[in-house]
Amino acid sequence: MPRHLFIAGAGTEIGKTYVTAALTRRLRAQGRTVWALKPLASGVPPLDDPAFADSDTARLLAAQGIPVSPESVAACSPWRFAAPLSPDQAAAREGRELALADLAAWCRERMAQAQGTLLIEGVGGLMSPVTDEATGLDWLKALDVPALLVAGSHLGAISHALTACESLRLHGVPLRAVVVSESPDAPAPAEIVAAAIRLRVTAPVFCLERGGPCPDGLAALVRG
């Protein structure tokens, strides 16, 4: 049975792609079929720019063992913008339009096609704008799938994570788990942050060290 999961963030630049890629690699190593997508991405260099190798899209393709090509990039991230801004602002700068209905319809089509596990990585934080009218939360609700929330371990990360968890709860979005992704130069170890969050939420909370593998418990939870 296909399993769909939306990778949401408690903030921006906290490691969503790192978590998604680590989870993808672990599930594939266990012989599972995984499809990891980042439909919407900002701050993306052109494909012929060497910096593209460090983009979120390239990292997800690498985790799936898929070579970078115009076709594979478009299949993973059909909406890509050059400016490192929220998608609504980045689209406006390029004179392009982005509608939640189109974004959700594209995702639902992939959900219908998926076999095994489908991971859809969001953009920015949960409440980051994705269009002129919609936020990441609106996008998640339109897909009607559970969320995996990624938080950092930086100062303030506990509050950000708990606020995002409460927003998901109030909007009736099932929270499968929280993953604390270690932030560089954080004042406290990631596990300390994870422990504080674990005391205050009912969903499982995992810790992913920078450069470390996906926790077995997280892979088992997603695998079902």
Protein Blocks (a to p, Z undefined) as FASTA:
>chain_A
ZZddddddfbehihpmmmmmmmmmmmmmnopacddddfbaghiacfklmklmmpmklmmm
mmnopacdfklmmmmmmpccfblcdfklmmmmnopacdfklmmmmmmmmmmmpgcjaddd
dehjfklcfbfkbcfklmmmmnopacdddddfbehklmmmmmmmmmmmmnopacfbdcdd
ddehiabdfklmmmmmmmmccbdcddddehiacdfklmmmmnZZ
